[in-house]
Amino acid sequence: MIPGLKHVDTTSLELASPPPSSTQASTVYDRLREDLLSGRLEPSRKLQMRFLTELYQTGQTPLREALNRLTADGLVECREQRGFYVADISRSELAELTKTRCWVESLALRESMAASTPQWEEQLLLAQHRLGRTPRSLNAEHFEDNPEWERLHRVYHRTLIGNCGSQSLIAFCGQLADQLYRYRRLSIRKAFPSRHVTDEHQAIMTAVLSGDADHAVDLLTAHYRQTAEVILQDKQIFSELHEGEDAAS
């Protein structure tokens, strides 16, 4: 059993009518997606159908539908004649995803600022206020993830670009954020002590509310690039860094 995932007691469900396949697929999709993003299902792991049907208490049809959706999201790979696997990670992909996110969110932020309204500015102030007063770690001495901070962090970044006027652009930015979140989760303990993200978020918001689009974009892209740089140097998730050291010694 994967750590952190509780056994589901289905005794009370035996007499209930099964939910529609589409509902089952959506439920499985949500649970699988959370386990992929959190790292509970580690990169490159083979997703065996029997294991997954037992783990998520579902049939193969809704499970396959969920896996196909996650493949489209870039979180799962479907390998010909070999089945489904958790998407692998690489330093080159992390760099590419970060570069792409900087491009598209720069556009979305500029558009949001160009269409600025008092309501949007108020939403951004509120999002920053709630995020800033929420501790990143539940323990001051060692890192203990705070799920509420993660939720508010997502709200803050979505609010920044949420006034751009394009739901397609917002959705694409969200997909990139999910793929990068997976990397950040794998390296979170290394990144936590070295960052003052509250100050970074405050500075971005201040630039946005002052109407300085160039400065706001520079701060946002620097924020993402700094996160990527910390992860790129994490030897625990990128074993090739050890190989490079061995070759140099």
CORRA-V969480 format. One record per pair of residues at least 24 apart in sequence whose ideal C-beta (glycine too) atoms are under 8 Angstrom apart, sorted by the first residue. I is the first residue (numbers start at 1). J is the second residue. Records with the same first field share a line. If there is no record, write none. Layout:
I: J + J
This chain:
1: 55
2: 35 + 40 + 41 + 55
3: 40
4: 40
5: 35 + 40 + 55
8: 57
10: 57
21: 59 + 61 + 62 + 65
22: 62 + 65
24: 58 + 59 + 62
25: 61 + 62 + 63 + 65 + 66 + 69
26: 66
27: 58 + 62
28: 56 + 58 + 62 + 63 + 65 + 66
29: 65 + 66 + 69 + 70
31: 56
32: 56 + 66 + 67 + 70
33: 70 + 73 + 75 + 178
36: 70 + 75 + 76 + 86 + 87 + 182
37: 75 + 178 + 181 + 182 + 185
38: 185
39: 182 + 185 + 186
41: 86
42: 86
43: 86 + 87 + 88 + 89 + 182 + 186
44: 85 + 86 + 88
45: 85 + 86
46: 82 + 83 + 84 + 85
47: 76 + 83 + 84 + 85 + 86
48: 83
49: 83
73: 175 + 178 + 179
74: 175 + 178 + 179
75: 178 + 179 + 182
87: 182
89: 182 + 183 + 186 + 237
91: 232 + 238 + 240
94: 180 + 183 + 228 + 231 + 232
95: 228 + 232
97: 176 + 179 + 180 + 183
98: 180 + 224 + 225 + 227 + 228
100: 176
101: 173 + 176 + 177 + 180 + 224
102: 220 + 221 + 224 + 225
104: 169 + 172 + 173 + 176
105: 160 + 161 + 173 + 220 + 221 + 224
106: 217 + 220 + 221
107: 164 + 169
108: 160 + 161 + 164 + 166 + 169 + 170 + 173
109: 160 + 161 + 164 + 208 + 213 + 216 + 217 + 220
110: 213 + 217
111: 161 + 163 + 164 + 165 + 166 + 169
112: 160 + 161 + 162 + 163 + 164
113: 163 + 208 + 211 + 213 + 216
114: 213
115: 163 + 164 + 165
116: 163 + 211
117: 163
120: 159 + 162 + 163
121: 209
123: 159 + 162
124: 156 + 159 + 160 + 205 + 208 + 209
125: 205 + 209
127: 152 + 155 + 156 + 159
128: 156 + 201 + 202 + 205
130: 155
131: 155 + 156 + 198 + 201
132: 198 + 201 + 202
136: 192 + 197 + 198
137: 192
143: 188 + 189 + 192 + 193
145: 188
156: 201
160: 204 + 208 + 220
180: 224 + 227 + 228
183: 228 + 231 + 237
184: 227 + 231
186: 231 + 234 + 237
187: 230 + 231 + 234 + 236 + 237
190: 230 + 231 + 234 + 236
191: 227 + 230 + 231
194: 230
195: 226 + 227 + 230
197: 223
200: 226
